[in-house]
Amino acid sequence: MIITKRSGQGVIFQVKVVAGASREKIAGEMRGMLRVGISAPREKGKANKALVRFLAKALDVKRGDIEIIGGERATIKTILARGLAEEKIKSLVK
């Protein structure tokens, strides 16, 4: 189960990013984190931009509602999602 935390701005959760994957997909849950495969490489912020775009589409929100607030240069990122219920994030993993 994905661990989420409610903040005044939205919902915070962690994502384990696998950059350079064959396709963009939700690869499940790992130790309370959402695991996401991103096809973009980890250079010059390309994977970060692709991750924000992918999460916005998967959660059906605007890209501006998804923000990387921690781990910008790491494979484990802390994400802030605005305007969502925690259940919506948890429903990404079935």
Backbone bond lengths (Angstrom), bond angles and torsions (degrees), N, CA, C in turn:
res aa  C-N    CA-C-N  psi(-1)  N-CA   C-N-CA  omega(-1)  CA-C   N-CA-C  phi
1 M - - - 1.449 - - 1.529 109.24 -
2 I 1.312 115.85 135.41 1.461 121.28 179.77 1.529 109.07 -73.19
3 I 1.316 115.44 130.48 1.465 120.63 178.72 1.527 108.23 -86.66
4 T 1.323 115.85 125.10 1.457 121.26 178.76 1.524 109.25 -122.87
5 K 1.324 114.48 158.70 1.464 120.25 177.80 1.524 107.61 -138.69
6 R 1.298 116.22 130.99 1.459 122.45 178.99 1.521 108.73 -81.77
7 S 1.333 116.99 132.78 1.469 121.25 174.14 1.519 107.33 -125.44
8 G 1.312 116.38 174.54 1.455 120.29 179.00 1.519 112.93 -63.50
9 Q 1.333 116.68 -22.90 1.460 121.00 -177.86 1.523 113.77 -96.81
10 G 1.319 117.63 -19.41 1.464 120.29 -177.34 1.514 111.11 162.39
11 V 1.324 115.58 -145.66 1.455 122.35 -178.72 1.528 108.57 -112.65
12 I 1.327 115.43 134.29 1.462 121.92 179.54 1.520 108.54 -109.64
13 F 1.332 115.71 135.31 1.464 120.93 176.52 1.522 108.56 -152.80
14 Q 1.321 115.95 167.14 1.459 120.16 -178.43 1.520 110.56 -109.59
15 V 1.334 114.14 148.66 1.457 121.91 179.83 1.516 108.77 -128.64
16 K 1.312 116.48 132.89 1.467 122.77 171.54 1.519 105.68 -97.03
17 V 1.325 116.94 115.47 1.462 122.14 -175.33 1.525 110.24 -98.95
18 V 1.323 115.32 131.55 1.456 122.14 172.69 1.528 105.76 -110.32
19 A 1.336 116.43 95.86 1.466 121.58 -178.63 1.522 109.89 -78.12
20 G 1.316 115.75 151.87 1.460 120.54 179.83 1.515 113.12 77.79
21 A 1.326 117.40 18.80 1.466 121.41 178.57 1.528 109.67 -68.66
22 S 1.316 117.33 161.75 1.458 121.00 -178.73 1.528 111.79 -66.31
23 R 1.336 116.86 -29.56 1.463 121.10 176.04 1.522 108.67 -154.74
24 E 1.317 115.78 163.32 1.460 119.83 -179.75 1.517 109.04 -83.66
25 K 1.338 114.87 126.82 1.467 119.19 -176.31 1.510 110.62 -161.87
26 I 1.320 114.43 159.44 1.454 120.84 170.33 1.518 105.49 -86.69
27 A 1.321 115.44 119.24 1.456 120.77 -174.34 1.523 112.14 -98.93
28 G 1.327 117.23 11.68 1.457 120.21 176.35 1.515 112.80 112.10
29 E 1.325 113.77 -155.06 1.458 122.30 -176.75 1.520 108.04 -122.27
30 M 1.319 115.88 143.93 1.461 120.47 178.89 1.519 108.54 -142.56
31 R 1.323 117.17 113.23 1.468 122.98 177.86 1.532 112.42 49.79
32 G 1.336 117.34 43.65 1.450 121.78 177.31 1.519 115.05 84.80
33 M 1.338 116.47 0.89 1.464 121.19 179.39 1.522 110.05 -108.16
34 L 1.317 115.86 151.37 1.453 121.64 171.73 1.526 106.92 -78.54
35 R 1.320 117.58 131.88 1.463 120.96 179.14 1.522 107.82 -104.82
36 V 1.342 116.27 124.18 1.458 121.48 -174.68 1.520 109.97 -128.74
37 G 1.327 115.86 131.49 1.459 121.62 173.01 1.524 108.95 -93.42
38 I 1.318 116.20 130.20 1.463 122.52 179.51 1.518 107.77 -123.82
39 S 1.327 117.01 131.60 1.468 119.82 -176.74 1.526 113.40 -77.45
40 A 1.323 117.59 -20.52 1.471 120.84 -179.70 1.534 110.50 -69.34
41 P 1.327 116.72 148.77 1.467 119.94 177.81 1.526 111.54 -75.92
42 R 1.339 115.58 164.19 1.473 121.38 -179.65 1.520 111.31 -87.26
43 E 1.282 118.53 46.46 1.465 119.96 179.49 1.522 110.39 -124.68
44 K 1.328 115.31 138.86 1.465 123.33 176.36 1.529 113.37 53.52
45 G 1.333 117.10 33.38 1.460 121.13 175.29 1.520 115.42 75.86
46 K 1.324 117.57 8.77 1.465 120.57 -178.22 1.517 112.09 -62.74
47 A 1.323 117.70 -42.75 1.467 120.86 -179.49 1.529 110.45 -66.89
48 N 1.327 117.64 -37.95 1.470 120.74 178.07 1.521 111.16 -61.98
49 K 1.334 116.77 -45.79 1.467 120.75 179.35 1.522 110.30 -63.09
50 A 1.326 116.41 -42.33 1.467 120.41 179.53 1.531 110.84 -65.58
51 L 1.326 117.01 -37.02 1.459 121.00 178.40 1.526 110.91 -63.71
52 V 1.319 117.35 -46.99 1.469 121.17 179.43 1.523 109.66 -60.47
53 R 1.318 116.55 -45.46 1.469 121.53 179.35 1.534 110.74 -61.06
54 F 1.332 116.53 -44.76 1.463 121.44 -178.89 1.526 111.49 -65.21
55 L 1.336 117.46 -46.06 1.464 120.49 -179.46 1.525 111.49 -65.02
56 A 1.328 117.19 -39.00 1.465 120.20 178.56 1.523 110.29 -61.31
57 K 1.313 116.09 -43.03 1.463 120.09 179.17 1.531 111.21 -66.93
58 A 1.337 116.50 -44.87 1.472 120.81 -178.83 1.526 112.05 -64.04
59 L 1.328 116.61 -33.76 1.469 121.21 -178.42 1.535 112.44 -95.79
60 D 1.315 116.23 -1.94 1.468 122.60 177.64 1.538 112.06 59.15
61 V 1.336 114.73 49.84 1.466 121.59 176.12 1.531 108.64 -132.05
62 K 1.322 116.94 171.51 1.464 121.52 176.12 1.523 109.65 -72.80
63 R 1.319 115.89 152.59 1.476 119.71 178.41 1.515 111.73 -58.07
64 G 1.323 117.78 -34.07 1.458 121.64 179.94 1.518 113.62 -66.40
65 D 1.333 117.31 -15.03 1.463 121.88 178.77 1.526 112.28 -84.89
66 I 1.328 117.44 -8.13 1.462 122.50 179.08 1.527 107.91 -113.15
67 E 1.327 116.72 127.61 1.465 120.62 -178.42 1.518 109.94 -138.53
68 I 1.323 116.05 135.43 1.465 121.36 172.88 1.519 106.22 -83.74
69 I 1.339 116.67 114.88 1.471 119.75 -177.29 1.528 112.31 -107.81
70 G 1.311 117.23 -2.08 1.456 120.83 177.87 1.517 110.67 -162.90
71 G 1.330 115.97 147.07 1.459 120.78 176.78 1.513 113.55 78.44
72 E 1.292 116.25 28.79 1.465 120.66 -176.77 1.535 112.91 -53.64
73 R 1.317 117.19 -32.80 1.473 120.73 -179.10 1.531 112.49 -108.51
74 A 1.317 116.39 12.91 1.470 121.21 -178.36 1.531 110.26 -114.81
75 T 1.313 116.52 169.16 1.465 119.66 178.17 1.525 111.61 -81.62
76 I 1.334 117.17 -20.53 1.469 120.91 175.57 1.526 106.82 -102.55
77 K 1.320 115.49 119.62 1.457 121.48 -175.82 1.518 110.33 -117.70
78 T 1.318 116.13 146.99 1.458 122.37 173.80 1.517 106.68 -100.76
79 I 1.324 115.18 127.36 1.456 122.19 -173.62 1.525 109.88 -115.60
80 L 1.318 115.54 138.37 1.460 122.24 170.85 1.519 106.79 -109.52
81 A 1.343 116.12 123.03 1.467 121.94 177.50 1.525 107.37 -113.94
82 R 1.306 116.10 119.09 1.463 121.11 -179.35 1.527 110.52 -91.33
83 G 1.334 115.31 145.16 1.460 120.82 173.11 1.508 115.41 73.18
84 L 1.322 117.72 25.68 1.462 120.98 -179.01 1.515 111.39 -126.99
85 A 1.315 115.01 153.64 1.460 120.84 170.72 1.521 108.01 -87.02
86 E 1.310 116.65 149.20 1.462 121.18 179.55 1.529 111.28 -58.37
87 E 1.324 117.16 -33.23 1.466 121.26 -178.67 1.529 111.77 -62.62
88 K 1.320 117.01 -33.28 1.467 120.96 -179.99 1.526 110.02 -63.28
89 I 1.317 117.33 -41.91 1.459 121.60 179.14 1.526 110.16 -67.94
90 K 1.306 116.02 -44.86 1.468 120.40 -179.74 1.526 111.63 -63.99
91 S 1.346 117.43 -27.67 1.462 120.86 -178.00 1.533 112.69 -74.23
92 L 1.334 118.12 -9.46 1.450 120.86 178.54 1.531 112.13 -65.37
93 V 1.317 116.59 -26.95 1.462 122.01 178.90 1.519 107.86 -106.80
94 K 1.300 115.09 121.09 1.471 119.01 -177.75 1.486 111.59 -105.58
